[in-house]
């Protein structure tokens, strides 16, 4: 299903047209447990031809930079604006992936985005889920787009 390719293309498109930040993708992480060390995440559920969750995970300084660029304002703390901006990025990424899959007659529906922040949190999913994490680099550091999914 080429999840990695669709995620990279969608993320690059969002950052070039909506956020106006240069990004570079890195090779996907191998399956297994990765500690991302992030302080803010936004996620959105997908259902239909497959079910899953797409998330964006950022260290604080990267989340602030991305949100500030998207909103064209200075942001110095994780607040509702940051969570809303990252939730919208997750929504746009899921929408872009939905559009790319629709071209292959794979139908998906999106849920409402959810954002969380804090110094220590764990995001879990069923152990039989497939997991793909793609790191992206911006000037301020790395952020991650994660896709967890089960084929129906």
GUGUTOR-940610 format. One record per atom (N, C-alpha, C): residue number from 0; residue in one letter; atom name; x, y, z. Coordinates in pm, whole numbers, padded with zeros to 5 digits. Atoms other than C-alpha are relative to their C-alpha. Example, Ala and Ser with C-alpha at 12.3 -4.5 7.8 and 13.67 -1.06 7.14 Angstrom:
# residues 2
0, A, N, 00089, -00119, 00000 .
0, A, CA, 01230, -00450, 00780 .
0, A, C, 00090, 00120, 00000 .
1, S, N, -00082, -00119, -00006 .
1, S, CA, 01367, -00106, 00714 .
1, S, C, -00077, 00109, 00073 .
***
This chain:
# residues 152
0, X, N, 00081, -00121, 00000 .
0, X, CA, 00000, 00000, 00000 .
0, X, C, 00085, 00127, 00000 .
1, X, N, -00092, -00113, 00006 .
1, X, CA, 00306, 00227, 00004 .
1, X, C, -00033, 00110, 00101 .
2, X, N, 00030, -00099, -00103 .
2, X, CA, 00223, 00398, 00333 .
2, X, C, 00110, 00105, 00011 .
3, X, N, -00110, -00095, -00019 .
3, X, CA, 00570, 00555, 00368 .
3, X, C, 00003, 00105, -00111 .
4, X, N, -00003, -00094, 00112 .
4, X, CA, 00562, 00711, 00022 .
4, X, C, -00114, 00100, 00010 .
5, X, N, 00116, -00089, -00011 .
5, X, CA, 00213, 00854, 00076 .
5, X, C, 00018, 00099, 00115 .
6, X, N, -00022, -00088, -00115 .
6, X, CA, 00309, 00995, 00416 .
6, X, C, 00103, 00107, -00035 .
7, X, N, -00105, -00096, 00036 .
7, X, CA, 00627, 01159, 00283 .
7, X, C, -00054, 00103, -00099 .
8, X, N, 00054, -00092, 00101 .
8, X, CA, 00452, 01309, -00022 .
8, X, C, -00100, 00097, 00062 .
9, X, N, 00102, -00084, -00062 .
9, X, CA, 00161, 01439, 00185 .
9, X, C, 00064, 00101, 00094 .
10, X, N, -00064, -00090, -00097 .
10, X, CA, 00382, 01586, 00459 .
10, X, C, 00080, 00109, -00072 .
11, X, N, -00076, -00100, 00076 .
11, X, CA, 00612, 01758, 00208 .
11, X, C, -00093, 00103, -00064 .
12, X, N, 00097, -00090, 00061 .
12, X, CA, 00308, 01905, 00031 .
12, X, C, -00057, 00098, 00103 .
13, X, N, 00056, -00085, -00105 .
13, X, CA, 00160, 02040, 00357 .
13, X, C, 00102, 00106, 00042 .
14, X, N, -00101, -00093, -00048 .
14, X, CA, 00487, 02198, 00466 .
14, X, C, 00040, 00103, -00107 .
15, X, N, -00037, -00096, 00104 .
15, X, CA, 00555, 02359, 00128 .
15, X, C, -00115, 00096, -00033 .
16, X, N, 00113, -00084, 00040 .
16, X, CA, 00203, 02497, 00073 .
16, X, C, -00072, 00069, 00115 .
17, X, N, 00077, -00054, -00111 .
17, X, CA, 00063, 02566, 00421 .
17, X, C, 00086, 00055, 00115 .
18, X, N, -00082, -00037, -00115 .
18, X, CA, 00350, 02602, 00665 .
18, X, C, 00124, 00078, -00044 .
19, X, N, -00112, -00071, 00059 .
19, X, CA, 00629, 02730, 00441 .
19, X, C, 00130, -00022, 00078 .
20, X, N, -00125, 00040, -00064 .
20, X, CA, 00909, 02543, 00617 .
20, X, C, 00063, -00108, -00087 .
21, X, N, -00072, 00105, 00069 .
21, X, CA, 01177, 02335, 00451 .
21, X, C, 00009, -00122, 00090 .
22, X, N, -00012, 00124, -00076 .
22, X, CA, 01166, 01972, 00562 .
22, X, C, 00074, -00102, -00085 .
23, X, N, -00065, 00114, 00067 .
23, X, CA, 01362, 01661, 00478 .
23, X, C, -00042, -00125, 00073 .
24, X, N, 00038, 00127, -00063 .
24, X, CA, 01240, 01309, 00537 .
24, X, C, 00124, -00085, 00021 .
25, X, N, -00105, 00097, -00030 .
25, X, CA, 01461, 01041, 00687 .
25, X, C, -00059, -00139, -00018 .
26, X, N, 00054, 00136, 00016 .
26, X, CA, 01430, 00664, 00645 .
26, X, C, -00093, -00037, 00116 .
27, X, N, 00093, 00042, -00106 .
27, X, CA, 01138, 00510, 00837 .
27, X, C, 00071, -00085, 00106 .
28, X, N, -00050, 00086, -00106 .
28, X, CA, 01209, 00349, 01172 .
28, X, C, -00048, -00142, -00024 .
29, X, N, 00037, 00141, 00008 .
29, X, CA, 01207, -00026, 01178 .
29, X, C, -00107, -00028, 00105 .
30, X, N, 00103, 00040, -00095 .
30, X, CA, 00924, -00203, 01358 .
30, X, C, 00062, -00021, 00137 .
31, X, N, -00049, 00018, -00136 .
31, X, CA, 00965, -00207, 01732 .
31, X, C, -00032, 00121, 00084 .
32, X, N, 00026, -00110, -00092 .
32, X, CA, 00961, 00028, 02026 .
32, X, C, 00104, 00110, -00022 .
33, X, N, -00086, -00116, 00009 .
33, X, CA, 01104, 00374, 01973 .
33, X, C, -00046, 00100, 00104 .
34, X, N, 00030, -00107, -00093 .
34, X, CA, 01122, 00640, 02239 .
34, X, C, 00026, 00129, -00076 .
35, X, N, -00013, -00118, 00083 .
35, X, CA, 01056, 00964, 02058 .
35, X, C, 00037, 00124, 00079 .
36, X, N, -00036, -00115, -00081 .
36, X, CA, 01111, 01203, 02348 .
36, X, C, -00077, 00126, -00037 .
37, X, N, 00081, -00114, 00045 .
37, X, CA, 00827, 01429, 02235 .
37, X, C, -00084, 00056, 00113 .
38, X, N, 00078, -00069, -00103 .
38, X, CA, 00626, 01680, 02434 .
38, X, C, -00137, 00044, -00047 .
39, X, N, 00133, -00034, 00051 .
39, X, CA, 00330, 01745, 02206 .
39, X, C, -00029, -00090, -00120 .
40, X, N, 00042, 00089, 00108 .
40, X, CA, 00138, 01512, 01974 .
40, X, C, -00144, 00031, -00037 .
41, X, N, 00138, -00009, 00047 .
41, X, CA, -00174, 01530, 01763 .
41, X, C, -00027, -00125, -00082 .
42, X, N, 00034, 00126, 00066 .
42, X, CA, -00353, 01221, 01633 .
42, X, C, -00140, 00008, -00058 .
43, X, N, 00132, 00008, 00061 .
43, X, CA, -00646, 01139, 01411 .
43, X, C, -00024, -00144, -00044 .
44, X, N, 00035, 00137, 00037 .
44, X, CA, -00825, 00810, 01353 .
44, X, C, -00049, -00008, -00144 .
45, X, N, 00046, 00030, 00135 .
45, X, CA, -00896, 00655, 01014 .
45, X, C, -00074, -00132, 00004 .
46, X, N, 00073, 00125, 00009 .
46, X, CA, -01149, 00387, 00931 .
46, X, C, -00055, -00016, -00140 .
47, X, N, 00052, 00029, 00133 .
47, X, CA, -01285, 00220, 00621 .
47, X, C, 00065, -00127, -00053 .
48, X, N, -00067, 00116, 00059 .
48, X, CA, -01084, -00012, 00395 .
48, X, C, 00108, -00055, 00091 .
49, X, N, -00086, 00042, -00110 .
49, X, CA, -00835, -00025, 00681 .
49, X, C, -00028, 00094, 00116 .
50, X, N, 00019, -00088, -00115 .
50, X, CA, -00840, 00121, 01031 .
50, X, C, 00137, 00036, 00056 .
51, X, N, -00129, -00042, -00052 .
51, X, CA, -00565, 00320, 01189 .
51, X, C, -00005, 00134, 00069 .
52, X, N, -00019, -00127, -00066 .
52, X, CA, -00430, 00628, 01356 .
52, X, C, 00124, 00064, -00060 .
53, X, N, -00114, -00076, 00046 .
53, X, CA, -00204, 00895, 01212 .
53, X, C, 00033, 00103, 00106 .
54, X, N, -00041, -00097, -00101 .
54, X, CA, -00004, 01108, 01452 .
54, X, C, 00120, 00079, -00042 .
55, X, N, -00120, -00081, 00012 .
55, X, CA, 00245, 01391, 01447 .
55, X, C, 00052, 00022, 00141 .
56, X, N, -00062, -00008, -00133 .
56, X, CA, 00487, 01396, 01741 .
56, X, C, 00119, 00095, -00009 .
57, X, N, -00105, -00102, 00005 .
57, X, CA, 00715, 01691, 01818 .
57, X, C, 00061, 00026, 00137 .
58, X, N, -00059, -00059, -00119 .
58, X, CA, 00967, 01794, 02080 .
58, X, C, -00055, 00143, 00014 .
59, X, N, 00061, -00131, -00025 .
59, X, CA, 00855, 02122, 02236 .
59, X, C, 00048, 00107, -00098 .
60, X, N, -00050, -00108, 00085 .
60, X, CA, 01085, 02354, 02037 .
60, X, C, -00043, -00017, -00146 .
61, X, N, 00042, 00024, 00138 .
61, X, CA, 00990, 02189, 01706 .
61, X, C, -00150, 00027, -00014 .
62, X, N, 00144, -00027, 00003 .
62, X, CA, 00618, 02199, 01784 .
62, X, C, -00029, 00150, 00002 .
63, X, N, 00018, -00146, -00005 .
63, X, CA, 00647, 02569, 01871 .
63, X, C, 00036, 00063, -00133 .
64, X, N, -00044, -00057, 00128 .
64, X, CA, 00838, 02645, 01549 .
64, X, C, -00100, -00030, -00112 .
65, X, N, 00095, 00038, 00105 .
65, X, CA, 00597, 02453, 01325 .
65, X, C, -00131, 00077, 00018 .
66, X, N, 00126, -00071, -00027 .
66, X, CA, 00289, 02604, 01491 .
66, X, C, 00014, 00149, -00029 .
67, X, N, -00023, -00142, 00023 .
67, X, CA, 00437, 02954, 01482 .
67, X, C, 00007, 00032, -00149 .
68, X, N, -00008, -00023, 00144 .
68, X, CA, 00519, 02922, 01112 .
68, X, C, -00138, -00013, -00065 .
69, X, N, 00132, 00021, 00059 .
69, X, CA, 00173, 02789, 01031 .
69, X, C, -00094, 00116, 00032 .
70, X, N, 00090, -00106, -00044 .
70, X, CA, -00005, 03061, 01231 .
70, X, C, 00057, 00140, -00024 .
71, X, N, -00070, -00127, 00024 .
71, X, CA, 00248, 03334, 01139 .
71, X, C, -00001, 00088, 00124 .
72, X, N, -00006, -00074, -00125 .
72, X, CA, 00297, 03435, 01501 .
72, X, C, 00107, -00061, 00090 .
73, X, N, -00097, 00049, -00098 .
73, X, CA, 00549, 03403, 01782 .
73, X, C, -00075, -00079, 00107 .
74, X, N, 00060, 00083, -00104 .
74, X, CA, 00464, 03121, 02021 .
74, X, C, 00114, -00047, 00090 .
75, X, N, -00110, 00034, -00090 .
75, X, CA, 00674, 03060, 02332 .
75, X, C, -00034, -00109, 00102 .
76, X, N, 00036, 00110, -00088 .
76, X, CA, 00483, 02785, 02512 .
76, X, C, -00105, -00086, -00069 .
77, X, N, 00102, 00088, 00054 .
77, X, CA, 00270, 02485, 02430 .
77, X, C, -00134, 00043, 00060 .
78, X, N, 00130, -00048, -00043 .
78, X, CA, -00084, 02618, 02445 .
78, X, C, -00106, -00050, -00098 .
79, X, N, 00110, 00044, 00087 .
79, X, CA, -00419, 02577, 02271 .
79, X, C, 00031, 00026, -00148 .
80, X, N, -00035, -00028, 00139 .
80, X, CA, -00282, 02741, 01953 .
80, X, C, 00090, -00109, -00058 .
81, X, N, -00091, 00105, 00045 .
81, X, CA, -00005, 02481, 01928 .
81, X, C, -00077, -00129, -00021 .
82, X, N, 00078, 00123, 00013 .
82, X, CA, -00243, 02193, 01990 .
82, X, C, -00096, 00006, -00118 .
83, X, N, 00090, -00016, 00115 .
83, X, CA, -00492, 02330, 01737 .
83, X, C, 00076, -00010, -00132 .
84, X, N, -00079, 00002, 00124 .
84, X, CA, -00221, 02384, 01474 .
84, X, C, 00047, -00142, -00032 .
85, X, N, -00046, 00137, 00025 .
85, X, CA, -00077, 02035, 01517 .
85, X, C, -00118, -00093, -00030 .
86, X, N, 00120, 00077, 00034 .
86, X, CA, -00429, 01889, 01517 .
86, X, C, -00041, 00023, -00144 .
87, X, N, 00034, -00030, 00140 .
87, X, CA, -00492, 02065, 01187 .
87, X, C, 00102, -00064, -00095 .
88, X, N, -00101, 00067, 00083 .
88, X, CA, -00162, 01930, 01047 .
88, X, C, -00032, -00149, -00008 .
89, X, N, 00037, 00142, 00002 .
89, X, CA, -00266, 01578, 01150 .
89, X, C, -00122, -00020, -00089 .
90, X, N, 00120, 00007, 00082 .
90, X, CA, -00605, 01641, 00987 .
90, X, C, 00034, 00012, -00149 .
91, X, N, -00040, -00017, 00140 .
91, X, CA, -00445, 01767, 00663 .
91, X, C, 00079, -00121, -00050 .
92, X, N, -00078, 00118, 00041 .
92, X, CA, -00200, 01474, 00658 .
92, X, C, -00091, -00119, -00023 .
93, X, N, 00094, 00111, 00018 .
93, X, CA, -00478, 01221, 00708 .
93, X, C, -00086, 00023, -00124 .
94, X, N, 00079, -00031, 00119 .
94, X, CA, -00684, 01399, 00442 .
94, X, C, 00078, -00023, -00128 .
95, X, N, -00084, 00025, 00116 .
95, X, CA, -00395, 01388, 00198 .
95, X, C, 00020, -00147, -00027 .
96, X, N, -00015, 00145, 00015 .
96, X, CA, -00342, 01020, 00263 .
96, X, C, -00131, -00061, -00048 .
97, X, N, 00132, 00047, 00045 .
97, X, CA, -00716, 00960, 00225 .
97, X, C, -00016, 00024, -00150 .
98, X, N, 00011, -00035, 00142 .
98, X, CA, -00705, 01136, -00114 .
98, X, C, 00089, -00091, -00086 .
99, X, N, -00091, 00085, 00077 .
99, X, CA, -00404, 00933, -00230 .
99, X, C, -00052, -00144, -00006 .
100, X, N, 00057, 00135, 00001 .
100, X, CA, -00571, 00606, -00129 .
100, X, C, -00128, -00005, -00084 .
101, X, N, 00122, -00003, 00081 .
101, X, CA, -00898, 00712, -00295 .
101, X, C, 00031, -00021, -00147 .
102, X, N, -00042, 00021, 00139 .
102, X, CA, -00709, 00717, -00625 .
102, X, C, 00021, -00148, -00031 .
103, X, N, -00016, 00145, 00015 .
103, X, CA, -00657, 00343, -00567 .
103, X, C, -00128, -00074, 00041 .
104, X, N, 00130, 00056, -00041 .
104, X, CA, -01026, 00286, -00476 .
104, X, C, 00003, -00060, 00141 .
105, X, N, -00004, 00038, -00141 .
105, X, CA, -00943, 00250, -00107 .
105, X, C, -00066, 00114, 00076 .
106, X, N, 00079, -00104, -00066 .
106, X, CA, -01204, 00439, 00095 .
106, X, C, 00036, 00012, 00147 .
107, X, N, -00029, -00028, -00140 .
107, X, CA, -01129, 00602, 00429 .
107, X, C, -00088, 00114, 00049 .
108, X, N, 00068, -00110, -00069 .
108, X, CA, -01315, 00823, 00676 .
108, X, C, 00090, 00045, 00113 .
109, X, N, -00085, -00058, -00104 .
109, X, CA, -01148, 01054, 00926 .
109, X, C, -00080, 00033, 00125 .
110, X, N, 00061, -00040, -00127 .
110, X, CA, -01225, 01112, 01293 .
110, X, C, 00041, 00144, 00031 .
111, X, N, -00037, -00134, -00046 .
111, X, CA, -01173, 01433, 01489 .
111, X, C, 00141, -00007, 00060 .
112, X, N, -00135, 00004, -00057 .
112, X, CA, -00808, 01517, 01572 .
112, X, C, -00001, 00023, 00151 .
113, X, N, -00020, -00016, -00143 .
113, X, CA, -00690, 01498, 01931 .
113, X, C, 00146, 00036, 00024 .
114, X, N, -00138, -00039, -00030 .
114, X, CA, -00380, 01665, 02078 .
114, X, C, 00026, -00022, 00148 .
115, X, N, -00043, 00016, -00139 .
115, X, CA, -00187, 01589, 02396 .
115, X, C, 00139, 00062, 00015 .
116, X, N, -00134, -00052, -00027 .
116, X, CA, 00118, 01742, 02559 .
116, X, C, 00038, -00036, 00142 .
117, X, N, -00050, 00029, -00133 .
117, X, CA, 00334, 01682, 02862 .
117, X, C, 00143, -00048, -00009 .
118, X, N, -00139, 00043, -00004 .
118, X, CA, 00680, 01579, 02969 .
118, X, C, 00016, -00150, -00014 .
119, X, N, -00011, 00145, 00007 .
119, X, CA, 00602, 01208, 02977 .
119, X, C, -00135, -00061, -00031 .
120, X, N, 00121, 00071, 00036 .
120, X, CA, 00333, 01016, 02794 .
120, X, C, 00035, -00112, -00096 .
121, X, N, -00017, 00114, 00088 .
121, X, CA, 00299, 00690, 02606 .
121, X, C, -00126, -00016, -00082 .
122, X, N, 00113, 00025, 00089 .
122, X, CA, 00078, 00626, 02306 .
122, X, C, 00005, -00147, -00037 .
123, X, N, 00003, 00145, 00022 .
123, X, CA, -00027, 00263, 02275 .
123, X, C, -00108, -00036, -00100 .
124, X, N, 00102, 00055, 00090 .
124, X, CA, -00219, 00057, 02023 .
124, X, C, 00006, -00151, 00013 .
125, X, N, -00003, 00146, -00010 .
125, X, CA, -00308, -00309, 01990 .
125, X, C, 00132, -00056, -00052 .
126, X, N, -00130, 00056, 00036 .
126, X, CA, 00003, -00526, 01967 .
126, X, C, 00005, -00056, -00141 .
127, X, N, 00001, 00054, 00135 .
127, X, CA, -00105, -00670, 01634 .
127, X, C, -00010, 00107, -00108 .
128, X, N, 00005, -00109, 00096 .
128, X, CA, -00116, -00328, 01469 .
128, X, C, 00134, 00014, -00072 .
129, X, N, -00120, -00036, 00074 .
129, X, CA, 00131, -00237, 01198 .
129, X, C, 00038, 00142, 00041 .
130, X, N, -00045, -00131, -00044 .
130, X, CA, 00344, 00066, 01285 .
130, X, C, 00110, 00049, -00092 .
131, X, N, -00099, -00064, 00085 .
131, X, CA, 00542, 00304, 01068 .
131, X, C, 00026, 00138, 00056 .
132, X, N, -00037, -00132, -00049 .
132, X, CA, 00731, 00607, 01197 .
132, X, C, 00102, 00059, -00097 .
133, X, N, -00092, -00067, 00092 .
133, X, CA, 00893, 00852, 00957 .
133, X, C, 00048, 00129, 00067 .
134, X, N, -00056, -00125, -00052 .
134, X, CA, 01128, 01116, 01099 .
134, X, C, 00011, 00104, -00112 .
135, X, N, -00021, -00114, 00089 .
135, X, CA, 01134, 01457, 00933 .
135, X, C, 00088, 00099, 00073 .
136, X, N, -00090, -00099, -00060 .
136, X, CA, 01394, 01726, 00992 .
136, X, C, -00037, 00139, -00050 .
137, X, N, 00011, -00143, 00028 .
137, X, CA, 01336, 02100, 01010 .
137, X, C, 00119, 00066, 00067 .
138, X, N, -00115, -00071, -00057 .
138, X, CA, 01588, 02365, 01114 .
138, X, C, 00011, -00021, 00151 .
139, X, N, 00002, 00008, -00147 .
139, X, CA, 01485, 02330, 01481 .
139, X, C, 00021, -00142, 00053 .
140, X, N, -00018, 00138, -00045 .
140, X, CA, 01517, 01949, 01494 .
140, X, C, -00091, -00095, -00075 .
141, X, N, 00082, 00102, 00065 .
141, X, CA, 01319, 01637, 01415 .
141, X, C, -00140, -00005, 00059 .
142, X, N, 00134, 00038, -00043 .
142, X, CA, 00950, 01557, 01431 .
142, X, C, -00033, -00130, -00070 .
143, X, N, 00032, 00134, 00048 .
143, X, CA, 00777, 01230, 01352 .
143, X, C, -00145, -00008, -00043 .
144, X, N, 00135, 00036, 00042 .
144, X, CA, 00475, 01120, 01154 .
144, X, C, -00011, -00151, 00019 .
145, X, N, 00019, 00141, -00032 .
145, X, CA, 00344, 00788, 01279 .
145, X, C, -00131, -00048, -00059 .
146, X, N, 00123, 00064, 00050 .
146, X, CA, 00093, 00557, 01117 .
146, X, C, -00009, -00137, 00064 .
147, X, N, 00032, 00132, -00055 .
147, X, CA, -00054, 00266, 01309 .
147, X, C, -00125, -00046, -00073 .
148, X, N, 00115, 00044, 00078 .
148, X, CA, -00294, 00051, 01112 .
148, X, C, -00018, -00150, 00007 .
149, X, N, 00039, 00139, 00016 .
149, X, CA, -00475, -00278, 01079 .
149, X, C, -00073, -00012, -00132 .
150, X, N, 00070, 00024, 00125 .
150, X, CA, -00578, -00409, 00741 .
150, X, C, -00127, -00078, 00030 .
151, X, N, 00129, 00066, -00028 .
151, X, CA, -00946, -00509, 00745 .
151, X, C, -00021, -00118, -00092 .
***
